[in-house]
């Protein structure tokens, strides 16, 4: 897919080859850590699906997959996070590995850990493709595996999208400021 | 500074005793995000004295906007451009020097814009 079909976007930050190599390393590390434990990989939709698809093929031990979907935060919404789709499998006694595309503030991962932790898993940890710690609000996260620690930039591609654009790009791009929607650049 | 009346002031995770009186729309949005994710938060619960005169009167203080008790973290939110926050940065350095055990994180306009992008906020009131 050509970039012109997706509008303006910034330069490539990680090529598909660099990502593939690192995902393979993550698969090996997770395989060693979870050998014999039959882990269940749980990914929040949607941005993590590309990473999940590659990670599951790089993980050479028996494991299962599941997905969860949180309602996106919308301005003015009350009542806390809602699950649009819960996991299908019981988690009690299972070794759960959450698969995140990016950890930023840590709020989403913290919520997932708190919610799934109530279901009695044997263990609960997380792997993230990207760790962007600049704005971290929650420090105590079970982040056990990290693909890349990235700078304070916006990224798109490899499953990550902005307003549903650019998810299908195979490389990871830095999003240039001219590509941002107006809502992101207005200040009160 | 004029204070902002929130149109939906019922917060679930707010742990202060008095209703918060936000200074601007950005603070309201930050409170909503914290609340949405169930992170307990308080609003301006503490002022850090930075300087007193010879008679002991406070001449300079710093009051971070938010406090997250579970994280033991203060957050100051500013919408000033990065180039205009020199005074705030200086105060923050003073807090770190005088209260080294206190964790304060400053969220600049750029950080808020990033959050706005992620959470699709309307920053313009």
Interface residues (C-beta under 8 A of the other chain):
Chain A: X72 X73 X74 X75 X76 X77 X78 X79 X80 X81 X104 X105 X107 X108 X110 X111 X114 X134 X135 X137 X138 X139 X140 X152 X154 X162 X180 X181 X183 X184 X185 X186 X187 X188
Chain B: X7 X8 X10 X12 X24 X25 X26 X29 X32 X33 X34 X35 X36 X37 X38 X39 X68 X71 X73 X75 X79 X105 X107 X109 X110 X111 X112 X113 X114 X115 X116 X117 X118 X119 X120 X121 X122 X123 X124 X125
